Amino acid sequence: MFLEIEDGIAYAIKEFEGRPDFHPEIQLELAHHHHIDHWIEPAFRQLINMPIITLSLDDVICIGIVAFHYLVQTKSLIEELKKGIAYHPPEAINDPECPSPLHCDYSWKKEWWNGLAKFMPHPDAGLMGHEILAELEKVKILGMCDACQMLTVVWIKEQKVFLKDEEYISDTISDLTKLQTDEPITASLQQELSI
């Protein structure tokens, strides 16, 4: 890196990426110190799926205080989102030709409270929004007619609430990538100069 030998840098990057012991905290640290932007996303995505408690003090030091702050903040936002969605189930959308809309509503709520709501904020294996949408598309909700279920799932997908967790993650990755450049420093200096 110091001598800017491109083929040597490319070789080192390739060798690191192939190592089974190339842990995400090391990947994020090296990405930051050596401006290897394309390592930020995979490292952060791995870290976001790990329980914070599994990170040692050495891991946190390796990640760095700024990246660790972003990690904890994003995990907290996702956890609050999941709790909110789990606690406030979306309403069932009834097909105008449904012979028993009240039964469909009841079946939807029963499935929600006995199924998805329990697994979204689960501490060991909480589902991400896209996984919940995939499950909703696959499952047949007992007691709910196909038309009402389809309309409900389509409406839920259109609201994009279940994709908000991905938005949080993408925004954080973007922020971490911007820290690789001097853009935030330049912006803050320009702001101070304009005051």
N, C-alpha and C positions, 0 to 999 in steps of 0.2 A: 504494500500500500504506500509506504513512504517513498519508494522509488517509482511508483506509478507504472509498474510493469504489468500491463493488461493481461497477458496470457498467464502470468503467475497468479494474479488475483482470481482470474476465472478458474484456474486449476484448484486453488485453495477453496473457493466457494463450492465447486463441484465435489471435492473430497469431503468437506464438512457435511454437505447435504446427504451424502450416502452413508454417514456414520449412524449406527443404531443408538449410540449414546449422545447424540446431538440434541440435548434437552431444550425445551422451548425457552427457559430462562437464559440459557447460554446463547441461544440463537438471537433472542431479543437484545441481549447485551452487545453481542458482536455486530448486530445490525445497526445499533446506535453508534458504537465507537468507530465503525468502518464505513458507515453510510451505505449499507446494503439494504436498500428500501424493500426489495421483494421478499426479505426474510421477516419483515414486521408482521404482515398479515398471518402467515401460518403459525408463527410463534404465539401471537396474541390469541388466535382462535383456539390453540391448544390450551393456553393458560386460562381462558375464559371458561373452558369446560372442566377445569380441575377445581376441586374444593380448595379454598384459600388455606384451610388448615393444613393441607399437605405440603405447602411451601415452607421450607426452613428459613431461618434468618439469613443464611448464606444465599439462598435462592432470591430472597427479597433484595439483598444487597447487590446481587448480580443483576437483577432486573433494573434496579435503580428506583429511587423514591418517586420520580415523576411518573414513570411507566407503571409502578405499583399503585400509585394513586388512581391513575386512569383505569387500571384493572379492577380495583375495589369499587370505584364509583360505577363503572359499567355493570359489574355483577350485581350491585345494589339496585340499580335502575331496573335491570332485568327481573330480579327477584320481586320488586314492588309491582312491576307490570304483571307478572304471573299471578301474584296474590290477588291483584285487582280483577283480573280476568276470571280467575277461578271463583271469586266471591260474587261476581256480578255476571251470571250466565246470559249470553245473548238470547233474545226472545226467539221462539220458533216462528217461522214464516209459514203461514198456512196457504195452501193452494185453494183457489176459489171453488174448486170442484171436490175438495176433501169431504168425505162423508162423515168424518168424526174429528173436527178440528180440536176440540177439547181433549180428546184422547191423545192426539198427536202432541199437543202442548205438554200434557202430563208425561208422556213417554220421553220427550226431549229433556225435560227438567230432571226426570228420574235418571236418565243416562248421564246427564251432566254431573249431577251430584254424586252418583255412585261410580262414575268412571273418570272422565277427563279432569274434573275439578280436583280429584285426589292426586293425580299424577303430575299436574303442571308444576306446582311448587315443591314436589317431592325432594327431600334433601339429598337422596342418593342418586336419583336418576330423573331429575325434572326434565320434562319435554320442552324443546324449543318450539317456537311458534309454527315454523314450517312442518315440524313433525306432528303437531296437533292437527294441522290442516290435512296432512296426508292420512292420518288416522280417521278423521271425519269423512274423508272421501271413500275409505275402504270399509268402514264399519256399517252394518245394517242395524239401525236402532229398532229394537223390538217394540212393537206397538205403534210405531210412527209410519205413516204411509210414505211410499217412495217419493211422491211429488212434494210433500211438505219437507221431507228430509233434504231433497235436492235443492229446493228453494232456500232453505235455511242455510245450507252449506255455501251456496252461491252468494247469498247475502253476507255471510261472515267473511268470505274471501274478499268481497268487494270493499268491506270496511277496512281491511288491511291492518287491523289491530294486532292480529297474531304475527305480523311481520315486523312489528315495532322493535322487538328484541334484535333482529338483524340490522335494523336501522341504527340502533345504539352501538352495536359492534362496529359497523361500517364507519360511523362518525368518529368513533374512538381511534380506529385504525388510521383514518385520514388525519386526525389530530396528531397522532404519534409520528406519522410520516412527515407532516409539516415541520415537526420539531427537528427533523433531519437537516433542514435548511435553515437559513437565517431569516426566513420570512417573519416569524413571530417577533424576533428581536428587532428587525427593521421596522415592522409595523408599530411596535411600542415606542421606538425612538422617534418615528415620525409623529406619533401622537403626542409625545412629550414636547417636541419642537413646535408643534402647532398651538400649544397651550399658552 
